Amino acid sequence: MISTSHALGALAAMALVTFGLRALPFLAARFLQRHPAVQRLGRFLPLAIMTLLLLHTLAGSARQNPSGPWAELVAVATVVTLQWWRRQALLSILAGTALYVLLRNSTGLG
């Protein structure tokens, strides 16, 4: 059986490590903001993450749809076209989402 002092010591060590890991990004912020690799990641990573999330969601939704991936493909094409044409993310997302819901709930493509 572990003694109370050993248990409290282990908890204190775990708390210290957890606090240190959570505080580290704030302490290193000045270095990280000026580092070229972090700046490159800041430009590239958000788009890459959103693309991966989109592909994962589309693949899952398309597999569940008995009539194929047409509703997903038309909605994504609409979002891409609107974003390229108008450059308004909110308009693109709302229009693509509305079209996707309409297509999935209709008897045609959805």
C-alpha positions as CSV (number, residue, x, y, z in Angstrom):
1,M,0.0,0.0,0.0
2,I,1.3,3.5,-0.9
3,S,1.7,5.9,1.9
4,T,-0.1,9.2,2.1
5,S,3.0,11.3,1.7
6,H,4.0,9.3,-1.5
7,A,0.6,9.7,-3.0
8,L,0.6,13.5,-2.2
9,G,4.1,13.8,-3.7
10,A,3.0,12.0,-6.9
11,L,0.0,14.2,-7.2
12,A,2.1,17.3,-6.7
13,A,4.6,16.1,-9.3
14,M,1.8,15.4,-11.8
15,A,0.2,18.8,-11.1
16,L,3.6,20.6,-11.6
17,V,4.2,18.8,-14.9
18,T,0.7,19.5,-16.2
19,F,0.9,23.2,-15.2
20,G,4.4,23.4,-16.9
21,L,3.2,21.9,-20.1
22,R,0.2,24.2,-20.3
23,A,2.3,27.3,-19.4
24,L,5.1,26.5,-21.9
25,P,3.4,27.9,-25.0
26,F,2.8,31.2,-23.2
27,L,6.4,31.4,-22.0
28,A,7.8,30.6,-25.4
29,A,5.4,32.9,-27.3
30,R,8.0,35.5,-28.2
31,F,10.4,33.0,-29.6
32,L,7.6,31.1,-31.5
33,Q,6.2,34.2,-33.1
34,R,9.5,35.1,-34.7
35,H,10.6,31.7,-35.7
36,P,10.3,31.1,-39.5
37,A,9.1,27.5,-39.2
38,V,6.3,28.6,-36.9
39,Q,5.3,31.4,-39.3
40,R,5.2,29.0,-42.2
41,L,3.1,26.6,-40.2
42,G,0.8,29.5,-39.3
43,R,0.1,30.1,-42.9
44,F,-0.2,26.5,-44.0
45,L,-1.6,24.5,-41.2
46,P,-5.1,26.0,-40.8
47,L,-5.9,25.4,-44.4
48,A,-4.5,21.8,-44.2
49,I,-6.5,21.0,-41.1
50,M,-9.7,22.4,-42.6
51,T,-9.1,20.4,-45.8
52,L,-8.5,17.2,-43.9
53,L,-11.7,17.7,-41.8
54,L,-13.7,18.4,-45.0
55,L,-12.4,15.3,-46.8
56,H,-13.1,13.1,-43.7
57,T,-16.6,14.5,-43.3
58,L,-17.4,14.2,-47.1
59,A,-16.2,10.6,-47.2
60,G,-18.3,9.7,-44.2
61,S,-21.4,11.4,-45.5
62,A,-21.0,10.0,-49.0
63,R,-20.7,6.5,-47.7
64,Q,-24.0,6.9,-45.7
65,N,-25.9,8.3,-48.7
66,P,-27.5,5.5,-50.8
67,S,-27.6,7.6,-53.9
68,G,-23.9,8.4,-53.9
69,P,-21.8,11.4,-53.2
70,W,-23.6,13.8,-55.5
71,A,-25.1,16.1,-52.9
72,E,-21.7,16.5,-51.2
73,L,-19.9,17.2,-54.4
74,V,-22.4,19.8,-55.6
75,A,-22.4,21.5,-52.2
76,V,-18.6,21.6,-52.1
77,A,-18.4,22.9,-55.7
78,T,-20.9,25.6,-54.8
79,V,-18.8,26.7,-51.8
80,V,-15.6,26.7,-53.8
81,T,-17.2,28.7,-56.6
82,L,-18.8,31.3,-54.3
83,Q,-15.6,31.7,-52.3
84,W,-13.6,32.2,-55.5
85,W,-16.1,34.6,-56.9
86,R,-17.2,36.7,-53.9
87,R,-14.5,36.0,-51.3
88,Q,-17.0,36.0,-48.5
89,A,-16.6,33.0,-46.3
90,L,-19.9,33.3,-44.5
91,L,-21.9,33.6,-47.7
92,S,-20.0,30.5,-49.1
93,I,-20.5,28.4,-46.0
94,L,-24.2,29.3,-45.6
95,A,-25.0,28.8,-49.3
96,G,-23.2,25.4,-49.4
97,T,-24.8,24.2,-46.2
98,A,-28.3,25.2,-47.3
99,L,-27.8,23.6,-50.7
100,Y,-26.5,20.4,-49.1
101,V,-29.4,20.2,-46.7
102,L,-31.9,20.8,-49.6
103,L,-30.2,18.1,-51.7
104,R,-30.0,15.5,-49.0
105,N,-33.7,16.0,-48.0
106,S,-35.0,16.1,-51.6
107,T,-35.8,12.9,-53.5
108,G,-33.5,13.8,-56.5
109,L,-29.8,14.0,-55.6
110,G,-30.0,13.4,-51.9
